[in-house]
Amino acid sequence: MAVAQGVIAALFGLCIGSFLNVVIWRLPRGGSLVKPERSECPSCHHVLGKVDLLPLLSYLMLRGKCRHCGAAISARYPLVEGMTCALYVACFFRFGWSSALIASAALVSVLVVCVLVDIDHMLVLDEVLIAGGIAAILMNAAFSALCSWQDMLLGIVAGAAPLALVALAAGKITGQRAMGGGDIKFMAMAGAFLGWQNALLALVLGSVGGGLVLSALLAAKKISLHRRVPFIPMLAGGAALALFFGKALLGWYLGRFT
């Protein structure tokens, strides 16, 4: 039974992943998700049919090429669909059929969009954060899906305040903008889903992981100290770890002092 339910979660993940590809492509370019816009090949601009839009299957059947002009299709599309599928399955096996499953699926969907948009455009989309924040408020206030409404309010503060203080202090010291406001708003949204304890855990994990990644890239001379680096992927990684393993990690850490 659990396997069959996991398959259902996977199918939902594939379909949502296909939609997230549309969000990732259109919104940063000023496109609309409301007005009817047919998907098209970015090379030949031929309107894609249903056979071209089957999640994951179309890429495999077409062997990664447009069936009209033969141009290569970015592997990004099946990767996003596959990643979203895997995350939805992980949410199902972590939370089962519950309000927490819906809330966690909403959170990981927002994480996927924010990570890829930040990598591509060094941009955090307010409309995506607002949609995620509304989903978190509705799910947690009405059903205590991932945390209570009190914990949710504290989570917003716990997620955003530390980054805001760091940005303010660094700006005073250096006289330059040290951190984008999008990172702060992103953590406020994540905190609304996770609650204050997991929000702080996500912030710590994201900051430590980001520091290690940046140090490795600097050591390998892949980036320079003057190059801007997207921080959302680090924070999103911390948020995902807190979502799936926060209870165990916090229990292990606090247990060291008892």
Secondary structure, 3 states (H helix, E strand, C coil): CHHHHHHHHHHHHHHHHHHHHHHHHHHHHCCCCCCCCCCECCCCCCECCHHHCCCCHHHHHCCCECCCCCCECCCHHHHHHHHHHHHHHHHHHHHCCCHHHHHHHHHHHHHHHHHHHHHHHCCCCHHHHHHHHHHHHHHHHHHCCCCCHHHHHHHHHHHHHHHHHHHHHHHHHHCCCCCCHHHHHHHHHHHHHHCHHHHHHHHHHHHHHHHHHHHHHHHCCCCCCCCCCCCHHHHHHHHHHHHHHHHHHHHHHHHCCC
